[in-house]
Amino acid sequence: MRHTVHDFLAGSPVAHRAAHLDLGAGCSVAVWQNQHDRILYDAPQNHTFSLYLEGGTGTRRLDAGGISGHPGAICVMPEGCGSEWEITSPFRFVHLYLSDARLRASFAQAHDCDVRYLDMREATFADDPVLASALRRMAVAAVAKDVLLAEAGLADLIAGLSRHSPHLRGGLAPHLLRRIDDWIEANLDAVIHLDDLAGLAGLSGYHFHRMFQLSRGMPPHAWLTARRVRRAQDLLRGPMPIAQIADACGFSSQSHLTRVLRAHTGRTPAGYRALWHQPRHGSGSVQDLF
């Protein structure tokens, strides 16, 4: 079984996890404190985004020439990329952990493009104000257990990820992806079959399935489920009864909606709705919340 960066840190006798927030579907945020430690991330599972909140000048990446960090430094550790670190003085940092499926689906939705445009390069001690701002908000959210603030920070981070221009082979053309998404949104309350979507692209079900997964990074049924969950989350902000929301989003029953929403967010519909009635912490600083 492959370990995540979180797993490696949790196994350290020195590192201390000060806060943690699970956002479901392969996404979580953690605020850590560490000092006088040596950590090896051996081909970790999931992507990790890191921001140094306080300190960091005593943190060196040994497999990159011993370069040292600083407050505000960004590290991007793609899935499978190993690294070795030495910490000689106290520092505090936030990690965002994202499964490959969650990252690709979120990028494709946020940028309305083929997921292969995602430029997921490794970075060590970079200066990126957009990613830093998003991760700082997520650190505040983790400490305050504010799921909505964390989701907003995640959306900002995904929107700030860079794109490149690869030579794409296969997949679906942008106009077909938009046509399919528009049709899904217009028919989300109905039963949708693979052949319905394949017909929009003029392809067989088998060929469509393969080309869609190339472009979106996930199979059609997973993409459809994510769109249903997204609409349910929007509707749960309002007063509509949960049973009606399930029907409006194409779930077979309220219990079906409950199972799927819990798998994607870690919360039931009632639990997610309750988040909108909790006191908000705004965009305060991490230091204010410790």
Summary of the structure (lengths in Angstrom):
residues: 290
radius of gyration: 20.4
end to end distance: 34.1
largest distance: 60.2
contacts: 925
relative contact order: 0.13
helix: 46%
strand: 20%
